[in-house]
Amino acid sequence: MKRRTRKRIPQRPPKSLDHSQGFNLTWSLDFLRDTLYDGPSFRTLNVIDEGNREALLIEVGTSISAIRLQRAMNELIYVYGKPQAIRIDNGPEISALSLVDWAERQNILLRFIQPGKQKSKRLHRAL
């Protein structure tokens, strides 16, 4: 059998998390996954304003692609205005080239969080 290798996350210089100084300056974006009682799983896209900890969007679906993510972000920009930066993790939907291109076109800075250790990721998934 062919041995599976782990996907490598691009190396980025370590940065400390800075706190947002006002409303609508920095948004945090993350995906969560859960399973219904009868078996099917679903995902949620959560967008939070770091200035006031307001949940701007919770998008629910069985699959949320990079195109659907861009559409949701365009709707948020239409309603709330454009943020200066978006804080994201290194997930495949988020680090897709289409989203990076979208952020460049919108003139929005993408701030990637530092990847955690595998042990802490497994613990987070269990919770």
N, C-alpha and C positions, 0 to 999 in steps of 0.2 A: 504494500500500500504506500501511496505517496504521502509523505509527511507534510502536514499543514504548517505553514510559517505564520508568525504573527505579523499583522500589518503595522508598519512603522509609522509613527507620528512624526511629522517634520519637526526638527529641533528649532526652538525659538529661544532667544535670550530670556532668562528669568526676570520678571517684573513684579513689583508689589502691587496689590490691588489699591487703586486710588478711589476715594469716595466722591460720589457725585455732589457737586456744589449747588445744584438747582434742579428744578423740574424739567423734564423733557430734554435733558442733555445726554444721558446715557441710558440705553435700554439693555436689559439682560434677556437672552433668548436661550431656551433649553427645551428638549424633548423629554417626555416621560412615557413609560410603557406600563400597561397593566393588563390584567386578564379578567374577563367577566366570569361570573359563577359557573355558567354553562360551557365555558371553554374558549370562546373567541377572544383574541387579544386586540387591544386598541392603543393608539398613541395620542398624546396631547402635545401641542405646541404651545408653550407658555412664554409670553412677552411681558416683562415687568419694567416699569420706570424705576430706576434706582434712586431718583431724587425723593420720591414720596412713597415708594414700595407699592404703587398701584398696579394691579394686574390690568394691562391694556388689552390683552387678547389671550383667550384660551381656545385653541382650535382643536377639535376632536375628529379623529378618523382612523380607519384601519391602516391607511398608508398616507403619509404626508411627504410629497416629493419636493424637490428644490423649486420647481415651478410653482407649486401651491404655496410654498413658503414665500416666494417673491410676491405673489398676488396678495397674500395676507399682509406683508410688510407695506406694499403700496397702499392698501386700504388704511393701515394705521397712519401712514404719513399724511394721507388725505384728511383724516380726522384730527390728529394731534400735532401735525407738523413734523419736520424732519429732525431727528436727533443728531448730535455731533458724532456719537460713537455707539456701537453695539457690542456688548460683551458676549462672547460665545465660547462654547467648548470646541473640541476637535472632532465632533461627530461627522459621519460621512455626508449627511444631508446638508449640514451647515458649512462644511469646508469645501463643498462642491464649487467648481470653477464658475458655474453660472451665478452663484450667489456672490462670489468675490467680484465678478464683473459688474453685477447689479449694484453692489455697494460703491464701486468706483464711479459708475455713472451717476449715482445719487450724491456723490461726494461725502460719503459716510465712512468713518474709520472703523475697521473691524479690530476689536481687541480680543485676542485669544487668551483663555485662562491657561495656567500651567497644568499639564497633565498630572494626575495623581498616580499613586502606586496602584498596582493591580489588586492588592489585598483590600485597599480602601474602596476600590470600585466594586469589588464583589460584595463587600459589606453594604454599600449603598444600594446595590440592586436587590439585596435580600430585604432591605427595609422597605 
